[in-house]
Amino acid sequence: MTFRRLAFNNMRGNWHQYGAFFLSSVFSVMIFYIYAAFIFHPDIINGHIEAGDGVRMGLIACEFIILIFSFLFIWYSTSAFINSRKKEFGLLTLFGMTRGQMKRMVFYENMIVSVVAIGVGIGCGLLFSKLFFMAIGAILRLQRPIPFHISSQALLLTAVGFFALFLFITLLAVFRIRRVEIVDLLKASKEPKRWPLHSKWLVVLTAVCLALCYYMAYTMTMYSFVLFFFPILGTVIVGTYFLFTQASVAILKALQRNKGIYYKRTNLITVSQLVFKMKDNARILFMVSILSAVILTASGTFYVFDQSTKQQMRLNFPQTINVMEKGLHAHRVIDPEWMKEVLRRDGLQIQYEIAIVGVPMVVQEKFRERKFLIVSINDYNDALAKIGQPKLEVEPGHAIQIYPYIAGGGGSTPLEKTVQGFVNGRPIEMIVDREISGTAIGPRFEWSFLMLVSEGKYEETIRSVPDENKIVIYGYEVKHWENMAPTIEKLKAKVPEDEQVNFSSRVEPYIELKQFSSLTLFIGIFVSVLFFIASGSMIYFKLFTEIEGDREQFKALTRIGMTSKEIRRVVTAQIGIIFFVPCIVGIIHTIFSMKSLSNLLAIDVRNYAIVVFVAFLAMQTLYFWTARKTYLRRIMRETV
């Protein structure tokens, strides 16, 4: 028998271990090729596709992420394969195989899997690349679909890149095979395990780190983002690591001391084995937890941005169309009657109209000049009522400053400062009580910063300003505005060139943001699924590296009367904990990261996060039942 044949037989015999690794590798190669096929598509390179360059740069960044992640995953899997086969290596050494021959056999095994994975991955990439192009074309709203094209550059980059990656990792792995005494190799799986120990102080540190990172994430705003980001990242990593290496052992030992739980049914066996399994698998569970948190946070963020695009646009653009006119009865920007007629002809209905008359005020600060529009609190409250916001109150001689953009998560900031400005050349003074982020009308104009004053103060001020110096901001909310881009183009074509800055619509930025968010979600889903499959594969593989020892334990337990039903119950509980504990820890981490995102965007993201969590748990459950079925079949085949 040749070494190639021996390697092939070993690979076929251990396919339950190689399977998850093989499928993860195939998926990595497939996604890499599909992205490369788009990057090297001639229509993209020649600039024939609008927004193609931006998509191309995003996919290039994803390619680097896939390569880096693939390197770490393949390196871990290959090293774990070798460590799990010490007994096999011991037998082969006993039969006369030299260390060089053993390295050659492992090299052949890994390269067979690698070449097949690359071939199958590229084949799947060729098969699904057309669907990917169609989806990208639909998201970008291209007039003609992106034609199918087999790029020789993409094929070469994928094949050579992944072959070099597999080859490099395989060479590193085989050189780790050292000469060890045969008896040590044969007894590697039978060496008694030390009773897991834990430190009370490290358990306390776990609680402190997690509580601290959760508190910072819960209270983080736009202003504290830079300050909190790295402390949150550091404390969550430290806390999660000690959660599995220290706190998990402490929790399981506490269960052992609880006789009511510990001696109930098969809990004695389940908990006793879990004490060792959790300690042995602590690092892998830590990595999967962090990876799950990354997957969920990234997927949740992409999904929130995609689904909340309309809500974000409504926050930043309270009305579909805003027009700012200089002069009380002037219509230099656009004739409102003509605009309404165009909307009617296009089958669009105006839900409500707003017109706010303001008085320009200039405030000279130390290093700059700021422009404000003095507005009546009553007029502004009417606008707030139409967009469903609560009314505001202001005392005579006082004012509320409106910052037109959503900053720091929105909300109100106390100021309590005296502002001195000029209205029509005359000095004016008022006490500003607070600043509110987000406006009820006209957020994109020269006079978008508003100063809300009492009705009496407003009437007194506006009387001193001639009609031609007054500013009027009009707002029009239109039903089904998402699809009125052609109408907006007609309206903007009628606006004079020098007045374009005084015509604002939420339609164009909505379409641009929607395209970007949908594209980011679409591309990010593939990378997130890749990470998910790889994290599940790491747990799956870790289970099967310990299957021989578990089989011997269960075989011994059957001799003292343990039934097959009880074995299934113990195995299900243990595999369930191994699969779902890191998943649940990742979800808890993500809940607080979603709270941070909610603070930053000033929107409620709970419903979006729940959708992501349910999808993740559904996929994890499917993975769990698949692993459980395969694991039980192998355990029961020789145990009962």
N, C-alpha and C positions, 0 to 999 in steps of 0.2 A: 504493500500500500504506500503510495506517494504521500508527501507532506500536504500537497494540495487536496488530495482525496481525504486525508485525515482531518484537515481543517474544515472541509465541506461537511463531513459527517458530524463533527463536533458542533458546527453551527446549526445543522438540522436537528440534532438531538437537544440542543439548548434553545430552540426557537422561542419557547415561552419567555425566555429572558431577552433574546434579541428582538422579539416582535415589537415591543413598545419603542425601543431605541430606533429600530428600522423605520417605523412609521413616522416618528418625530423627525428623523433625518430626511425622509422623503418630503414631508410637508415643508421643511426649511428650504430644501432645494427647489421645490415647486414655486414657493412664494418669491424666492430670490430670482428665479428665471422670469416669472411674470413681470416683476418690477423692472428687471433688466431689459426685457423685450419692449416695454414702454419707453424706457430711457433711451434706447438705441433705435427707436422707430424713426424712419426717415422723415415722416411728417412732423414729428416733434423736433428733431434736429434742425430741419429747414424752416421752422417757425410757421408752418401752415396751420397750426391749431392754436386758437386763442387761449391764453392762460396756460399753455402747455409747458412753458419754461418753469413756472412756479410749481406745477405738479412734478416736473422732472427733478427739481431740486429737493422736494420733499421725499421722493422715492429714493434718491441717492442717499439721503440721510438714513432712510429705513434700511437700505442695503448694508450700511455699516453696522446698524443695530443688529441685524440678522446675523452678520458674520461674527460679531463679538459674542452674541448670545450663543450661537452655534458652537463656537470654540469652547466656551465654558461648559456647555452641556455635554459635548462629545468628550471633552477631557474628563469630566466627572464620571460619565458612563463607562468609558474605557478603563479608567483606574479601578472603578468598582467591579467591573467584570473580572479583572485580574485578581483582585483581592478575594473575590468569592470563589476562586478556583484553586485554592491552595491544596486542598485534598487531592484534586485531580492531578495537579502538577507533581505532588508527592508520589502518586502511583506511577506516573510516567517516568519520573526519575528512578524509581525502584526497578522499572523494567529496562533501564539502561539509556534513557533519553538524556542527551547532554543539554546544558543550558542554552547553547547556540541553537540546537534543534528545536528546543521549546520556544525560543524567541521567534524562530522562523515560522513555526506552526501558528503562534498568536498573530504574527504579521499577516500571514495568509488569510486567517479568519477575518481579521478586521478589514483587510482590503477587499475581500469578497463582498462583505456587507456594504462597504463604502461604495464600490463600483456599481453594485446593483441599486443601492439607494439613489445614487446620482442619476443613473439611467432611468429609473422609474420616476424620480422627481422631475426630470426634464420632460419626460413623456407626458406626465400629468400637466406640467406647465404649458406645453404645446396645446394640449387638449382644452385647457380652460383660459388661455390667454385671450381668445376672441371674446369670451363672455366678460372678461375684465375690461377690454377695450370698449365694449358696448356700454358697460356700466359707467365708465369714465365719461364717455360721450354724452350719456343721458344726464349725468350730474352737471357737466359743463354746458349743457344745452347747445351742443354743436349742431350745425345745419346738416352735416353729413357725417355718417359714422366713421370711426377710425378703422381703416382697412386692416385685415389680417395680414401679418407680415412675420416671417421667420427670420430673425436677425442672427446672422452668423457670429456677430460680436457678442450678443447675449448668450448664445450657446457656448461659445468658447470661454467667456468670463465665468459662467456658472460651472461648467465642467472642470476647467483648470483650477478655478478658485477653490471649489469644494474638494477636489482631489488633493490639492496641495494641503488643504486644511486637515483632511483625514490622514494623509500621509505623515504630516508633521506630528500630529497627536499620537498616531500609532507608533512612530519611532520613539517618541518620548516615553510612551507607556512600556514598550518592550525592553527598553534599557533599564527600566525600574525592576525588572525580574532579576533578582539576585540569587546567588547560590545559598540555599538554606538547607540545613540537615533534613534528611528524608523523614525522620521521625517527627520533627517539628511540623513539617507540612501535613503529614497524615493526621496529627493530633490537633491541628489548628482549630478545627470545628468542635473539638471535644474538650478544650481547655475550660475549666470552671470559671464562671464570670464572678467578678468581685461584686459584693453588695453595693448598689449605688448609694453614694453619699451626697449630701447637699449642705450648703451653708445658709444658716438663718439670715445672716447679714446680706447675702446675695439675693435671697428671697425678698427681703425688705427693699433692697435696691431695685428689684424688678418692679415692685408696686410703686415706688417713688418715680422711677423713670416713665412708666406708662401713665401714671396720673399726671405727671408734669407735661408730657407731650400731648395728652388729650386736652388738658386745660389750655395750653397755648394754641392748639388747633381750633378749639371751640371759640376762643376769644379773638382770634387773629382777624385783622382788617387789612385794608390796602396799605395803611400807614405802617403797620407792624409786620408786614409780609417779609421784608428783607431781614428784619431783626429776628423773627421767629423761625424762618425756614430751616436753617441749618441746625439750630438747637432741637427742633422737632425731629428732623431726620436722624440726628445722633442719638437722642433719647429713645426713639422708637426702635432703633436697631439694637441698642444695648438692652432695653427692656424685653424685647422679643427673644433675644438670645438666651438671657437668663431665665425667661419664662419656661423655655423647654429644657434647658440644662439643669436648672435648680428648682424652680417652683413646681414643675410637673412632678418631680420626684417627691417633693414635700406633700403635694396634694394626694398622690397615690398612697404614700405612707400613712397619711391621715385617714384615708379610707380603710386601710388595713387595721387601724386601731378602732374603727367603728364596727363593732361585732355585728350589729344589726344589719349592716350592708355587706360586710365582708363575708359572712358565713351564709348568705342567702343564695340558694341555688348554685350556679357555677361561678359566682363572683370571686370566690377564693382563687380559682385558677386564672380567671381573666385578669384580675388586678395584679396578682403575683407576677404573671408574665409581662404585663404592661409596664411594671416598674423597670424591668430590664429593657424592654423594647423602646420605651420612651427615652431612656438614657442613651441606648445605643443609637437611636435614630434622631437624637436631639438636633444635630447639626442639619440633617436633611429636612427635618420638620421646620426648623428656623428659616432655612432658605426658601422652602415652599411657602411659608407664611408671608415672608417679605415679598416674594414673587407674586403671590395672590393679591397682596395689597397693591402692588404696582399695577397688575393687570386690571383690577377692579377700579382703581383710581383713574388710570388712563382711559379705560373704556367708559367709566362714568362721566369723566370730563368731556370726552368726545361726544357722548350721547347727550349730555346736558347742553352743550353748545349747539348741537344740531337741532334738538327739539325745542329749545328755549329761544331760538333766534328771533321769532316774532315777538316774544315777550320782551326781549332786550331792545328791539327796535321801538316798541311802544314806550319803554322807559326813556329812551334817548330822543325819540321823535313823537311827542304826544299826539300830533295830528298827522294825517297822511300828507297834506300839503300845507306849507306855511309861506306867507308872503309878507315882506316888510316894506311898507311904503313911507316915504318921507314927504309929509304933508297930509293934512287931515282928510282932504277930498281928492288927493292925487292918486292916479293909477298908472304911474310910469312903468312899473314892473309888468303888470298884466291886468287886462280888463276882467273883473270878476264875473260879469254877465256872460262874456264870451267863453270864459273858462267853464262856467256851469253848463253852457250849451254843449261844449265839447264833451263833457262828462256824460250828459244825457244821451248824446248821439252814440257814445260808446257803450251805452247800457249800464252806466255806473250811477249809483245813488249816493248822495251826500247825506250822512247821518246827522251831522250838526255842524254849525259854523260858530266861530269865535272871532270877535274883533276887540282888541284892547288898545286904547289910546294911551301913550306914555309921553313923558317929558324928559328929554335928554339932560343928563347931569354929568359933568366932568369933574373927577376928583384928582387933584394933583398930589401924588405921593412923592416920597424922597427920590426914587430912581425911575419912576414911570408915571404915565397918565392913564387913569382907568376911566372907562365909560360905563355909566349906568343909565337905566331907563326907569324913571319914577312912575310907578303904577298904583292905581287905587286898589286897596285891599278887597273892596267889594267886587270889582271887576275880576280880579284874580281868583277870588273864591267862586265866582260863577264858572270860570274855566276849570277849576278843581272839581266842581260838582259834575261837570260833563265827562270828566275822565275817571270819576269814581273815587276821588281823594277827599279826605276830611278838610274842613275849612280851617283857616288860620285867623288869628286875632293879633292886633297890634294896637298899642296905646298911642294917644296923641303925642306928637313930638318924637316918637320912636319909629323904628323901621325894621324890616326883615330883609336880609340880603338873599337873593336867589342865585345860586351858582348853577348854570344851565346843564352841567354834565353830572352824570352819576359817578361820584368819586368817593373812595373809602367806604364803599358799601352803601352810599346814600345816607339819608338821615339828616339830623339837625345838629349843628355845632354852636354852643354858646359863644358870643363874642363880647358883648357889653363894651362897645367902643364908640367914640364920637367921630363922626365922619363930616368933614367940611368940604363942600364942593361948590360948583358954579352952575347955575341954570340961566341960560340966555344972558351970560355975563354978570349975573347977580349972585352974591354969595348965599349959600344955604347950609344949614347945619342940622344934623339929626343924630340920634343915638341908635346904633344898630344893635339889637338884642341878640340876634343869632343869624347863622348862615345855614341855608337849606340846600342840599345837593339834589339836583333834578328839578326841572321846570315843568309848568303846565302848558306852555306855548312857546313856539319859536326858539329852538335851542341853537341855531347855527347862523346867527346874524351879528352884525357889528354891535348892536345894542341888545345883546342877549342876556347880559347881566342885569337883573332887575332889582329895584329897591321898592319894597311894598310899604306904603304909608297909609295912615288913616284917611278916611274919606274927606274930612275937613282939611287936612294938610294937602291932600291931592288937589282939591278944588282951589285952594289958595294959590298953589304953585302953577297950575295949568292956566289960570287966568292971566298970568304974567307972560305967557309965551304965545306968539302969533301962530295961526293955524299952519302956515307953511313950514314951521320949525318942529311941529309935533310929529311923533312917530306912531304909526298904526301897524300893529302886527295882526294879520288875518290867519285864521286856522280853519282847515276843512278836513273833516274826517269822512272817509269814503268807505263804503261797504266793499268787501272782496278786493281790497287794494293790492293784494299780493300779486295779482296777474295784470296790473294796469300799466306795465312798463311802456307799451306802445303809446298809450295816452299821455304819459308823462313826457315822452319824447316830443309829441305834438305841442304840448304846452310850453316846454322849454324852448322849442324852436321859435315861438312867438315872443319870448322874452328878449329885450335888447341885450347886446353883448355886455355893456357896462352895468347892467342890472342883474346879471346871472347870479351874483353872490346874494341877492336879496330874494331869491326863489329857492325854497328848500323842500325836499320830498324824502320820505323814508323808503320809497320803493327801490331806488338804485342801490343804496347801501344794504338793504335787506337782501336783494338778489345776490350781491357780491358776497355778503357774509354767509348766506345760505349755501351758496356753491362751495365756499371754503370749508364750512363746517361739515357739510355732507361728504365732501371729498376727504376731509381729515378722518371722519368717522369710518368711511368705507376702507381707506387704506389702513387705519389703525386697527380695525377689526381683525385683519389678517395677522398682523404682528401680535395682537393680544391672544388670538387663538393659538398661534405658534407657542407663545409663552405658556399658555394653559396646558397644551398637550405635553410640552416638555416637563412642566412641573408635575403633572400626573404621572408621566413616565418615570420620573425619578422615584416617586413613591412606589409605583408598580414594580420597578426593578429592585428596589431595596427589599420589598416583601419577598421576592423570589430568590434573592441571595441568601435568605435565612430559612428557606423552606425545608432544607434537609434536617436542620436542628429541630424545627417545629414538628416535623413528621416523626422523629424519634421520640419527642416528648409525648405526643398524642398516642403513639403506639404503646408507650409504657402506661399511659393512663387507661387505655382500653383494657389492659390486663387486670386492672383493679376495679373494673366495672363501669367505666365511663361509656355512655352510649353514643351512637353516631349523631343523634339529635343534639346532645349536649356539646359535642365537638363542633357542630355547625353553629350553635349559639355562641360559643366562645370565640370561634374564628370570626364570625360576623361582627361581634362586639369589638374585637381587637382591630380588625381591618377598618371598621367604621370610624373608630377613634383616630387611627393613623391617617385616614383620608380626610375626615371632616374637621378635626381640631385645627390644623393649620388654615383650613378654609375659613372657619369661623373667626379665628384670630385675624385673618386678613380682612374679613368683612367688618369686624369691629374697628380696625385701623381705618378702613375706608369710610366708615360712617363719620368719623371725626374729620377726615380730609374733605368729605363732601360738605360738612358744616362750614369748613374754611372757605370752600368754593362758593357756598351760599352767601357768606359774608362779603366776599369780594365782588360778586355779581349783583348783590342786592335782590336775589330772587330765591324762591323756595325750590330746592332741588330734590326734596324727599321722594316725590313720585318717580322721578327719573332714576334715582339711585335704587329704588325698590325693583324696578324693571331689570336693571343690571344684576342685582343680587339674585333675583329669581332665576335669570338665565344662567348665571354662573353655578348656582346650586344644582340646577337641572343637569348641566353638563357634568358636574362633579359626581352627582348621583349615578349617572349613566356609566361613568368611568369606574365608580365603586362597585356597581353590580357586575360589571364585566370582570374586574380583577377578582372579586369574591368568587364568582362562578369558576374561573380558571384555577384559582388557588385551592378551593375546596375539592375540585376534581382531582388535583394532584395529591392533596393530603389524604383523601379518602381512598384513593386507589390502592394504597399499600398499608393503610392504617387499620381499616375495618374489614 
